[in-house]
Amino acid sequence: MKKIPVIIFMLLCSVACQRQKVSVTNRSDYQAFLTPSIAAAQHSTDSEMTFWENRLLENINDEASVIKLASLYAERFKASGLVKDIVTSDSLYTRILKNYPDGSVDIYHALAANAITQHKFRTAYRYAESALALKDKKATSLLILTDAALELGNYARAVETLREFRNKHSFAYLIRQAKLQDHSGNLDTAIVMMEKAYGRVKGNKSLAQWTLTNLADMYGHAGRVQDAYRTYLKVLEQNPSNDYALKGIAWIALSHDHNTVESKTIVKTLAARKRMPEAYLMLAEIAEMKGDEKEKMDCLKIFKSMVEQPGYKTMYHKYLAAIEAEEFQNAKACLDIAREEILNRPVPQSYDLLAWGYYHQKDYAEALDVIRKNVENRTFEPDAYYHMGMIYAATGDARQAKKYLRDALDSEFELGPSVSKKIKETLLTL
């Protein structure tokens, strides 16, 4: 292999460093969005809930009041992050379902949506199939079934189900095709489809915001960080209390700009607004970048305590398994979570957690066996590439290790500074 002259190499490094120093985020762009709280929106929801609760007191059998309350509890969960709200929503829908011996399409749809929110994908799949069997509102049932199939890794069923959907130009169809393309590693195609979907919902504020946040995420994954930032800002202009968009900007400040001060300011604002365990993962990442090991571990312990409470754990399995193995040196806990996740969601990413647990248990042969059978060539997620690279490195296969670690490093923005640093350090040893 021909060596690059030292002077040229230094110039290339200099150019790369200069590019890296160009910040994307600017406090003046989003300063106004750091002050609004969700209090006003939540007060509106609470007031509406009080109205329907009073109606229910007047007539305990008022089905309309129960259904409305169930939907409001599900809505409030998105704002509060309190799992008791989504659990209450489930119980109210289930209560109404008992009035329909043959089942209810609308209730099955609502329960399926709640199940997806809680990462109970097998349950969501069953509800969608029950709704489909009733042969009413078939299009909606097919779409929910597609969502659940995608999350369960049943891509063949997802493709088959989508084929039954007649309107191939609708918003609902396009966003699912975008998801399918993303799962298949065709990110550019997925972005084009999501952009087309956005063009069909400009009159619907809620759907427009949902589509834009997904587009912003995709832009970031594709390395189009400036586009991601502008899109998150666009969402905030429409809804100043959109925490997801603000969290996206915090990640750009952290992962791209390496601005720990700005990122921490945003994340702390978010953590004060609602119950948001993932905020503490970001605060731990910030602490690690600053070299503050104590603060990092304190944040990780807070995250763990929050997600281990009943009702939350399944929503954060991926992150909990990783920190158990990597930070708390508890490979067994990682393996236990991975096995539970495989039962609930037998996708390559779940098997990747299992392999990662074996890796941290120093059972490299078992880890390698898992990735070869269930992960390799089955997922395009950068964290899976990172794990595969580390496992191959541990088993002495430098060629494969380099391949996967370099593939992972293509998604440096998505992985974040800490993991990217570990990858670079490992590559230097191979």
KEBAPA-398905 format. One record per residue (C-alpha): x, y, z. Coordinates in steps of 0.02 Angstrom, whole numbers, plus 50000, padded with zeros to 5 digits. Example, Ala and Ser with C-alpha at 12.3 -4.5 7.8 and 13.67 -1.06 7.14 Angstrom:
2
[lumtor [50615; 49775; 50390]]
[lumtor [50684; 49947; 50357]]
END
This chain:
430
[lumtor [50000; 50000; 50000]]
[lumtor [50072; 50170; 49949]]
[lumtor [50104; 50285; 50097]]
[lumtor [50038; 50464; 50100]]
[lumtor [50180; 50591; 50124]]
[lumtor [50181; 50661; 50301]]
[lumtor [50152; 50842; 50247]]
[lumtor [50000; 50794; 50143]]
[lumtor [49933; 50689; 50285]]
[lumtor [49951; 50835; 50406]]
[lumtor [49862; 50952; 50284]]
[lumtor [49719; 50828; 50265]]
[lumtor [49703; 50815; 50453]]
[lumtor [49704; 51004; 50468]]
[lumtor [49564; 51021; 50340]]
[lumtor [49463; 50885; 50426]]
[lumtor [49484; 50968; 50595]]
[lumtor [49431; 51137; 50526]]
[lumtor [49274; 51059; 50454]]
[lumtor [49237; 50975; 50618]]
[lumtor [49249; 51142; 50709]]
[lumtor [49109; 51220; 50607]]
[lumtor [48962; 51219; 50726]]
[lumtor [48786; 51187; 50665]]
[lumtor [48688; 51242; 50818]]
[lumtor [48664; 51423; 50869]]
[lumtor [48582; 51469; 51034]]
[lumtor [48490; 51617; 50957]]
[lumtor [48396; 51496; 50842]]
[lumtor [48312; 51402; 50984]]
[lumtor [48331; 51512; 51138]]
[lumtor [48144; 51551; 51135]]
[lumtor [48102; 51366; 51142]]
[lumtor [48200; 51335; 51301]]
[lumtor [48078; 51432; 51410]]
[lumtor [47905; 51364; 51366]]
[lumtor [47849; 51221; 51476]]
[lumtor [47718; 51090; 51442]]
[lumtor [47613; 51161; 51584]]
[lumtor [47491; 51253; 51472]]
[lumtor [47461; 51105; 51356]]
[lumtor [47448; 50985; 51502]]
[lumtor [47327; 51101; 51592]]
[lumtor [47216; 51098; 51437]]
[lumtor [47220; 50907; 51435]]
[lumtor [47187; 50898; 51623]]
[lumtor [47039; 51016; 51606]]
[lumtor [46966; 50909; 51467]]
[lumtor [46991; 50753; 51572]]
[lumtor [46898; 50834; 51717]]
[lumtor [46752; 50871; 51601]]
[lumtor [46738; 50690; 51543]]
[lumtor [46764; 50621; 51718]]
[lumtor [46618; 50728; 51780]]
[lumtor [46511; 50663; 51637]]
[lumtor [46557; 50486; 51686]]
[lumtor [46506; 50520; 51866]]
[lumtor [46333; 50567; 51803]]
[lumtor [46321; 50406; 51703]]
[lumtor [46444; 50268; 51748]]
[lumtor [46396; 50172; 51590]]
[lumtor [46430; 50316; 51470]]
[lumtor [46541; 50228; 51343]]
[lumtor [46586; 50387; 51250]]
[lumtor [46658; 50464; 51409]]
[lumtor [46763; 50309; 51447]]
[lumtor [46834; 50305; 51270]]
[lumtor [46873; 50490; 51271]]
[lumtor [46959; 50476; 51440]]
[lumtor [47061; 50329; 51377]]
[lumtor [47123; 50431; 51229]]
[lumtor [47164; 50580; 51341]]
[lumtor [47266; 50472; 51461]]
[lumtor [47365; 50405; 51313]]
[lumtor [47392; 50584; 51253]]
[lumtor [47446; 50643; 51424]]
[lumtor [47574; 50503; 51435]]
[lumtor [47666; 50579; 51286]]
[lumtor [47679; 50744; 51380]]
[lumtor [47709; 50680; 51557]]
[lumtor [47812; 50522; 51527]]
[lumtor [47717; 50444; 51674]]
[lumtor [47681; 50262; 51635]]
[lumtor [47528; 50260; 51747]]
[lumtor [47439; 50366; 51615]]
[lumtor [47462; 50238; 51475]]
[lumtor [47416; 50096; 51595]]
[lumtor [47256; 50187; 51642]]
[lumtor [47218; 50212; 51458]]
[lumtor [47238; 50025; 51427]]
[lumtor [47123; 49981; 51572]]
[lumtor [46987; 50099; 51511]]
[lumtor [46993; 50029; 51333]]
[lumtor [46990; 49851; 51401]]
[lumtor [46840; 49895; 51507]]
[lumtor [46743; 49949; 51351]]
[lumtor [46801; 49796; 51253]]
[lumtor [46706; 49685; 51375]]
[lumtor [46545; 49761; 51307]]
[lumtor [46582; 49686; 51135]]
[lumtor [46581; 49495; 51137]]
[lumtor [46635; 49492; 50953]]
[lumtor [46767; 49628; 50978]]
[lumtor [46779; 49810; 50923]]
[lumtor [46890; 49871; 50781]]
[lumtor [46912; 50044; 50855]]
[lumtor [46960; 49978; 51027]]
[lumtor [47080; 49851; 50952]]
[lumtor [47162; 49991; 50854]]
[lumtor [47180; 50100; 51009]]
[lumtor [47250; 49957; 51114]]
[lumtor [47373; 49913; 50976]]
[lumtor [47434; 50093; 50969]]
[lumtor [47459; 50094; 51158]]
[lumtor [47552; 49928; 51149]]
[lumtor [47671; 49996; 51017]]
[lumtor [47705; 50148; 51127]]
[lumtor [47754; 50029; 51268]]
[lumtor [47860; 49920; 51150]]
[lumtor [47741; 49774; 51176]]
[lumtor [47748; 49729; 50992]]
[lumtor [47681; 49551; 51002]]
[lumtor [47528; 49617; 51095]]
[lumtor [47506; 49753; 50963]]
[lumtor [47518; 49621; 50825]]
[lumtor [47381; 49517; 50907]]
[lumtor [47266; 49668; 50924]]
[lumtor [47295; 49714; 50742]]
[lumtor [47254; 49537; 50685]]
[lumtor [47096; 49537; 50791]]
[lumtor [47044; 49702; 50711]]
[lumtor [47080; 49635; 50536]]
[lumtor [46973; 49482; 50568]]
[lumtor [46822; 49594; 50597]]
[lumtor [46838; 49658; 50416]]
[lumtor [46792; 49836; 50458]]
[lumtor [46912; 49982; 50432]]
[lumtor [47028; 49859; 50348]]
[lumtor [47152; 49989; 50287]]
[lumtor [47191; 50050; 50463]]
[lumtor [47207; 49871; 50526]]
[lumtor [47329; 49830; 50385]]
[lumtor [47435; 49982; 50425]]
[lumtor [47446; 49943; 50612]]
[lumtor [47485; 49761; 50570]]
[lumtor [47627; 49823; 50459]]
[lumtor [47696; 49931; 50600]]
[lumtor [47695; 49784; 50721]]
[lumtor [47770; 49664; 50593]]
[lumtor [47913; 49786; 50558]]
[lumtor [47953; 49802; 50743]]
[lumtor [47950; 49612; 50763]]
[lumtor [48068; 49588; 50617]]
[lumtor [47935; 49500; 50515]]
[lumtor [47980; 49595; 50358]]
[lumtor [47899; 49468; 50241]]
[lumtor [47731; 49494; 50327]]
[lumtor [47755; 49683; 50323]]
[lumtor [47786; 49680; 50135]]
[lumtor [47641; 49562; 50106]]
[lumtor [47524; 49669; 50211]]
[lumtor [47574; 49830; 50124]]
[lumtor [47536; 49751; 49955]]
[lumtor [47355; 49736; 50009]]
[lumtor [47344; 49922; 50037]]
[lumtor [47265; 50001; 49884]]
[lumtor [47315; 50184; 49893]]
[lumtor [47502; 50178; 49857]]
[lumtor [47516; 50369; 49858]]
[lumtor [47439; 50404; 50027]]
[lumtor [47531; 50471; 50178]]
[lumtor [47497; 50312; 50278]]
[lumtor [47569; 50200; 50143]]
[lumtor [47722; 50308; 50108]]
[lumtor [47780; 50320; 50288]]
[lumtor [47774; 50131; 50307]]
[lumtor [47868; 50106; 50145]]
[lumtor [47995; 50230; 50212]]
[lumtor [48013; 50126; 50372]]
[lumtor [48032; 49967; 50270]]
[lumtor [48166; 50045; 50161]]
[lumtor [48257; 50108; 50316]]
[lumtor [48253; 49935; 50394]]
[lumtor [48325; 49867; 50231]]
[lumtor [48470; 49988; 50235]]
[lumtor [48404; 50099; 50094]]
[lumtor [48411; 50261; 50193]]
[lumtor [48415; 50379; 50042]]
[lumtor [48258; 50298; 49971]]
[lumtor [48175; 50305; 50142]]
[lumtor [48210; 50492; 50152]]
[lumtor [48134; 50523; 49980]]
[lumtor [47976; 50429; 50031]]
[lumtor [47963; 50521; 50196]]
[lumtor [47982; 50687; 50105]]
[lumtor [47841; 50636; 49987]]
[lumtor [47736; 50590; 50138]]
[lumtor [47765; 50761; 50214]]
[lumtor [47702; 50840; 50052]]
[lumtor [47534; 50757; 50083]]
[lumtor [47504; 50817; 50261]]
[lumtor [47545; 51001; 50261]]
[lumtor [47369; 51041; 50316]]
[lumtor [47377; 50923; 50465]]
[lumtor [47484; 51002; 50602]]
[lumtor [47504; 50846; 50709]]
[lumtor [47552; 50730; 50566]]
[lumtor [47665; 50863; 50490]]
[lumtor [47763; 50876; 50653]]
[lumtor [47777; 50687; 50669]]
[lumtor [47840; 50673; 50491]]
[lumtor [47965; 50815; 50510]]
[lumtor [48042; 50741; 50669]]
[lumtor [48063; 50574; 50580]]
[lumtor [48139; 50662; 50431]]
[lumtor [48259; 50756; 50544]]
[lumtor [48314; 50591; 50622]]
[lumtor [48343; 50517; 50450]]
[lumtor [48442; 50668; 50392]]
[lumtor [48554; 50649; 50543]]
[lumtor [48580; 50463; 50511]]
[lumtor [48626; 50506; 50331]]
[lumtor [48755; 50632; 50389]]
[lumtor [48649; 50780; 50333]]
[lumtor [48667; 50865; 50502]]
[lumtor [48629; 51041; 50440]]
[lumtor [48466; 50978; 50362]]
[lumtor [48423; 50887; 50523]]
[lumtor [48451; 51045; 50625]]
[lumtor [48344; 51154; 50510]]
[lumtor [48205; 51024; 50514]]
[lumtor [48204; 51013; 50704]]
[lumtor [48192; 51204; 50709]]
[lumtor [48046; 51198; 50589]]
[lumtor [47956; 51079; 50707]]
[lumtor [47987; 51194; 50855]]
[lumtor [47921; 51343; 50757]]
[lumtor [47758; 51247; 50737]]
[lumtor [47758; 51180; 50915]]
[lumtor [47876; 51266; 51039]]
[lumtor [47846; 51127; 51167]]
[lumtor [47902; 50984; 51054]]
[lumtor [48027; 50901; 51169]]
[lumtor [48082; 50773; 51039]]
[lumtor [48142; 50908; 50919]]
[lumtor [48234; 50999; 51059]]
[lumtor [48317; 50835; 51110]]
[lumtor [48373; 50814; 50928]]
[lumtor [48456; 50985; 50934]]
[lumtor [48541; 50939; 51098]]
[lumtor [48613; 50785; 51015]]
[lumtor [48679; 50889; 50868]]
[lumtor [48761; 51009; 50991]]
[lumtor [48841; 50860; 51079]]
[lumtor [48885; 50738; 50940]]
[lumtor [48925; 50856; 50797]]
[lumtor [48976; 51020; 50879]]
[lumtor [49053; 50941; 51035]]
[lumtor [48975; 51084; 51132]]
[lumtor [48946; 51002; 51300]]
[lumtor [48891; 51164; 51385]]
[lumtor [48752; 51199; 51260]]
[lumtor [48696; 51018; 51251]]
[lumtor [48687; 51006; 51441]]
[lumtor [48583; 51166; 51451]]
[lumtor [48454; 51095; 51330]]
[lumtor [48449; 50922; 51410]]
[lumtor [48426; 50992; 51585]]
[lumtor [48281; 51097; 51521]]
[lumtor [48201; 50940; 51451]]
[lumtor [48229; 50839; 51610]]
[lumtor [48143; 50976; 51710]]
[lumtor [47992; 50974; 51596]]
[lumtor [47944; 50790; 51604]]
[lumtor [47997; 50618; 51658]]
[lumtor [48131; 50582; 51527]]
[lumtor [48253; 50441; 51573]]
[lumtor [48350; 50460; 51410]]
[lumtor [48399; 50636; 51463]]
[lumtor [48513; 50557; 51593]]
[lumtor [48596; 50450; 51461]]
[lumtor [48641; 50608; 51368]]
[lumtor [48702; 50691; 51529]]
[lumtor [48811; 50537; 51559]]
[lumtor [48883; 50555; 51383]]
[lumtor [48920; 50738; 51416]]
[lumtor [49005; 50695; 51581]]
[lumtor [49113; 50565; 51494]]
[lumtor [49167; 50692; 51364]]
[lumtor [49218; 50808; 51506]]
[lumtor [49312; 50668; 51593]]
[lumtor [49198; 50674; 51746]]
[lumtor [49179; 50489; 51788]]
[lumtor [49083; 50519; 51950]]
[lumtor [48951; 50628; 51866]]
[lumtor [48937; 50503; 51725]]
[lumtor [48903; 50357; 51842]]
[lumtor [48782; 50462; 51946]]
[lumtor [48681; 50499; 51788]]
[lumtor [48683; 50317; 51734]]
[lumtor [48621; 50263; 51906]]
[lumtor [48478; 50388; 51895]]
[lumtor [48433; 50320; 51722]]
[lumtor [48437; 50141; 51786]]
[lumtor [48329; 50182; 51938]]
[lumtor [48201; 50268; 51827]]
[lumtor [48183; 50131; 51696]]
[lumtor [48184; 49985; 51817]]
[lumtor [48019; 50041; 51890]]
[lumtor [47870; 49933; 51836]]
[lumtor [47802; 49976; 51665]]
[lumtor [47955; 50067; 51599]]
[lumtor [48087; 49934; 51575]]
[lumtor [48030; 49862; 51407]]
[lumtor [48036; 50035; 51330]]
[lumtor [48221; 50054; 51374]]
[lumtor [48288; 49876; 51358]]
[lumtor [48416; 49921; 51224]]
[lumtor [48499; 50057; 51329]]
[lumtor [48484; 49966; 51495]]
[lumtor [48566; 49808; 51426]]
[lumtor [48711; 49907; 51355]]
[lumtor [48751; 50004; 51513]]
[lumtor [48734; 49849; 51622]]
[lumtor [48870; 49766; 51519]]
[lumtor [48980; 49916; 51480]]
[lumtor [48967; 50025; 51635]]
[lumtor [48908; 49916; 51779]]
[lumtor [49010; 49763; 51726]]
[lumtor [48855; 49655; 51742]]
[lumtor [48857; 49546; 51586]]
[lumtor [48729; 49428; 51662]]
[lumtor [48601; 49568; 51676]]
[lumtor [48634; 49614; 51494]]
[lumtor [48607; 49432; 51442]]
[lumtor [48446; 49419; 51543]]
[lumtor [48376; 49577; 51463]]
[lumtor [48430; 49517; 51290]]
[lumtor [48342; 49349; 51312]]
[lumtor [48183; 49437; 51369]]
[lumtor [48195; 49555; 51221]]
[lumtor [48217; 49409; 51099]]
[lumtor [48057; 49331; 51166]]
[lumtor [47963; 49494; 51143]]
[lumtor [48050; 49554; 50985]]
[lumtor [48158; 49426; 50892]]
[lumtor [48246; 49551; 50779]]
[lumtor [48434; 49559; 50740]]
[lumtor [48455; 49704; 50861]]
[lumtor [48392; 49594; 51005]]
[lumtor [48516; 49457; 50961]]
[lumtor [48649; 49592; 50950]]
[lumtor [48617; 49630; 51134]]
[lumtor [48639; 49445; 51173]]
[lumtor [48805; 49440; 51080]]
[lumtor [48860; 49598; 51171]]
[lumtor [48822; 49516; 51338]]
[lumtor [48926; 49365; 51292]]
[lumtor [49067; 49480; 51234]]
[lumtor [49072; 49567; 51403]]
[lumtor [49067; 49397; 51487]]
[lumtor [49224; 49360; 51384]]
[lumtor [49133; 49216; 51301]]
[lumtor [49194; 49273; 51131]]
[lumtor [49158; 49109; 51040]]
[lumtor [48975; 49115; 51093]]
[lumtor [48963; 49299; 51047]]
[lumtor [49034; 49262; 50875]]
[lumtor [48913; 49119; 50849]]
[lumtor [48764; 49231; 50891]]
[lumtor [48814; 49370; 50771]]
[lumtor [48852; 49251; 50629]]
[lumtor [48684; 49163; 50646]]
[lumtor [48570; 49308; 50690]]
[lumtor [48650; 49480; 50663]]
[lumtor [48775; 49483; 50521]]
[lumtor [48698; 49540; 50354]]
[lumtor [48530; 49559; 50441]]
[lumtor [48541; 49737; 50510]]
[lumtor [48622; 49900; 50458]]
[lumtor [48622; 49982; 50629]]
[lumtor [48789; 50066; 50671]]
[lumtor [48790; 50002; 50851]]
[lumtor [48774; 49824; 50785]]
[lumtor [48921; 49856; 50668]]
[lumtor [49020; 49922; 50817]]
[lumtor [48980; 49768; 50921]]
[lumtor [49021; 49649; 50779]]
[lumtor [49186; 49738; 50750]]
[lumtor [49235; 49723; 50934]]
[lumtor [49185; 49539; 50938]]
[lumtor [49285; 49499; 50782]]
[lumtor [49433; 49594; 50856]]
[lumtor [49421; 49490; 51015]]
[lumtor [49422; 49328; 50915]]
[lumtor [49575; 49381; 50816]]
[lumtor [49493; 49417; 50649]]
[lumtor [49571; 49587; 50615]]
[lumtor [49506; 49597; 50436]]
[lumtor [49323; 49579; 50485]]
[lumtor [49349; 49687; 50638]]
[lumtor [49416; 49830; 50533]]
[lumtor [49275; 49811; 50407]]
[lumtor [49135; 49827; 50535]]
[lumtor [49219; 49959; 50642]]
[lumtor [49247; 50068; 50488]]
[lumtor [49067; 50040; 50435]]
[lumtor [49012; 50094; 50609]]
[lumtor [49121; 50249; 50601]]
[lumtor [49027; 50305; 50445]]
[lumtor [48886; 50341; 50569]]
[lumtor [48995; 50435; 50693]]
[lumtor [48861; 50566; 50721]]
[lumtor [48731; 50436; 50765]]
[lumtor [48845; 50336; 50881]]
[lumtor [48907; 50487; 50976]]
[lumtor [49080; 50545; 51032]]
[lumtor [49115; 50413; 51165]]
[lumtor [49082; 50260; 51056]]
[lumtor [49169; 50341; 50907]]
[lumtor [49323; 50370; 51014]]
[lumtor [49325; 50186; 51067]]
[lumtor [49311; 50131; 50885]]
[lumtor [49456; 50242; 50832]]
[lumtor [49563; 50179; 50976]]
[lumtor [49525; 49998; 50932]]
[lumtor [49564; 50025; 50747]]
[lumtor [49737; 50089; 50795]]
[lumtor [49773; 49921; 50878]]
[lumtor [49722; 49813; 50729]]
END
